[in-house]
Amino acid sequence: MTNHALIVGATGIAGSNLAEHLLAQGGWEISGLSRSQSPIAAVKTLSCDLTDAASVAAALEGVSPTHVFITAWSRQETEEENCKVNGAIVRNVLDALRGRGVRHVALVTGTKHYLGPFEAYAKVAPQTPFREEQERLPNQNFYYVQEDEIFEAAAREHFTWSVHRPHTLIGYAVGNAMNMAATLGVYASICKETGMPFVFPGSAEQWQAATDVTDARILADQLAWAATTPAAADTAFNVVNGDIFRWKWLWPRIAAYFGIEAADYPGTPQPLEAKMADAAPIWDALVQKHGLKPNALSRVASFWHTDADLGRQVETFNDMARSRKAGFLSYQDTTASFTDAFDRLRADRIIP
């Protein structure tokens, strides 16, 4: 093996899909830096607290990766704290690897680069499609802090870097805050069991507007490509499936997968976090009835995060010209992004 990947956040939706992709490519040794054990046997788990510099240094003692992929983040109460904690995660890893010959560092951020952080989210209507050369917003944003940590380390250690900005991530993951596929799969399953109408929970703008999403597999493909392609060095890239859709088109297709009818859109948001506030006993009964793995509702679904994505009152979609010009031509059908994730969640007995 000629390449050694260190995946920071190896058990998350981005990190786990990246590990699977690199293993399928062959020629990669993979270490995973995370609190919990990776379920992928070929990934060597290095357990640590990413926010603790000493813990990270101890976990990485004697480890000399050629490529570092930073896919982890930790949500805090304020953006000031987000900047402090998530900037430290990047700094702790790169400080621990000083002088060890790292060749490339990739950072996964997202479209909050263009929309702003949670507490100032989409307060100003952005220009769409999002393009990588757009200027940073004036407010605090932990994505910017993480980028700056990498730029500083790259100047010191002379590695190349890439930044990857996915939109809403779709794919297989359990216990991950950003996985809309699992959240909608749980919601549809509860609607089917109880007869509750399968209502689109988001805003009228999102129901009508053009949008896109990012399959975790295409993110993994772009990460591996940028890490090994000289033309992609020292560049930030948007990464989305490559198709544009409207939720009013996709919603009935998701309903059909679960054998239910899509309800008419009521015209105003119906947030899932409030609607599902008392759904834990219903979910527990579903788990028992269908012999599912005993995951709590809060572990499988992250209603608050899906509400944030679907509740936007601005149009959000991304331009991929920079990637295409550099040679990244991968494409993923969005309907299949959801149905493939549902298939795997069903096969693993996560949803009925």
Buried (B, 14 or more C-beta within 10 A) or exposed (E): EEBBBBBBBBBBBBBBBBBBBBBEEEEBBBBBBBEEEBEBEEBBBBBBEBBBBEBBBEBBEEBEBBBBBBBBBBEBEEBEEBBBBBBBBBBBBBBBBEEEEBBBBBBBBBBBBBBBBBEBEBEEEBEBBBBBEEEEBEEBBBBBBBBEBBEEBBEEBEBBBBBBBBBBBBBBBBBBBBBBBBBBBBBBBBBBBEEBEBBBBBBBBBBEBEBBBBBBBBBBBBBBBBBBBEEBBEBBBBBBBBEBBEBBEBBBBBBEBBEBEBBEBEEEBBBBBEBBEEBEEBBBEBBEEEEBEEBEBEBBBBBEBBBBBBBBEBBBBBBBEBBEEBEBEBEBEBBEBBBBBBEBBBEEBBBB
